[in-house]
Amino acid sequence: MTKEDTDRRGRCVVLEEITDENWRAVADVAPADDQRRFVAALSARYLLLSLRDGTWNSLAVRAGDEVVGHVMWAYDEEDGTHWIGGMVVNAAEQGKGVGRATMRALMRRLAALPSCREVRLSYHPENTPAARLYASLGFTPTGEFEGEEIVAALSGGMAAA
Ligand SMILES: CC(C)(COP(=O)(O)OP(=O)(O)OC[C@H]1O[C@@H](n2cnc3c(N)ncnc32)[C@H](O)[C@@H]1OP(=O)(O)O)[C@@H](O)C(=O)NCCC(=O)NCCS
């Protein structure tokens, strides 16, 4: 646990495996209405993806006593990179430092994997909050796209984690 694992209210931000106790709250995690053009309307979609294809691994984001977000990660066997996706903080919990704490915790978790040499993610070009958050953590655009989304990568030692 480091100081980065707290949000701006001092709540501990922890990543948890999906369990019988937390999955309902994770499935209900929802962005603001106008953010649905960037992400799924409910994190339930990401949970189902994790269950169905075995590639993605969903995690619950807990701040203090409450589940307030979802994030998932994957390993791409083809190019040996790790991916972060499905980053959603409940609309009412945004802007409190949860997203930053979540990213830092997940980046540390991935960096600790022996196979981890580069972490990638993608975001819609108009998703300014996401772009700023990722840039501030050291992610830089690769010039590649996933559909219409910009692909960004963090390599070179994962210093920001
Ligand atoms: C993107 C998202 C996860 C950020 O989570 P958050 O908890 O609101 O973010 P934080 O409060 O930790 O803020 C972290 C940084 O994000 C950026 N940010 C957050 N809200 C922002 C806003 N409204 N405008 C611009 N930048 C913003 C800032 O760089 C901020 O840095 P700061 O800590 O110096 O203020 C959240 O806005 C979200 O769930 N959005 C909807 C889903 C989505 O778009 N996910 C990303 C898909 S790629």
The ligand as a Gaussian input file, in Angstrom:
#p B3LYP/6-31G(d) Opt

LIG

0 1
 C      -11.684000       8.416000     -17.144000
 C      -12.085000       8.089000     -15.705000
 C      -11.879000       6.626000     -15.439000
 C      -11.205000       8.896000     -14.758000
 O      -11.541000       8.525000     -13.412000
 P      -11.695000       9.624000     -12.250000
 O      -11.818000       8.897000     -10.973000
 O      -12.771000      10.564000     -12.598000
 O      -10.285000      10.343000     -12.383000
 P       -9.451000      11.079000     -11.235000
 O      -10.360000      11.861000     -10.341000
 O       -8.536000      10.090000     -10.605000
 O       -8.596000      12.112000     -12.100000
 C       -7.401000      11.657000     -12.710000
 C       -7.035000      12.543000     -13.873000
 O       -7.973000      12.356000     -14.928000
 C       -8.115000      13.577000     -15.647000
 N       -9.492000      14.016000     -15.517000
 C      -10.450000      13.480000     -14.714000
 N      -11.626000      14.108000     -14.924000
 C      -11.384000      15.051000     -15.865000
 C      -12.197000      16.014000     -16.529000
 N      -13.500000      16.147000     -16.265000
 N      -11.622000      16.810000     -17.462000
 C      -10.318000      16.681000     -17.760000
 N       -9.482000      15.791000     -17.165000
 C      -10.020000      14.994000     -16.234000
 C       -7.171000      14.576000     -15.017000
 O       -5.923000      14.464000     -15.683000
 C       -7.051000      14.020000     -13.614000
 O       -5.831000      14.434000     -13.075000
 P       -5.720000      15.166000     -11.642000
 O       -5.608000      14.037000     -10.684000
 O       -4.479000      15.960000     -11.757000
 O       -6.961000      15.986000     -11.466000
 C      -13.573000       8.487000     -15.431000
 O      -13.765000       9.806000     -15.861000
 C      -14.579000       7.576000     -16.131000
 O      -14.987000       6.538000     -15.594000
 N      -15.032000       8.010000     -17.331000
 C      -16.039000       7.244000     -18.077000
 C      -15.463000       5.953000     -18.630000
 C      -14.248000       6.203000     -19.488000
 O      -14.209000       7.071000     -20.344000
 N      -13.219000       5.375000     -19.247000
 C      -11.979000       5.427000     -19.984000
 C      -12.080000       4.588000     -21.214000
 S      -10.587000       4.649000     -22.172000

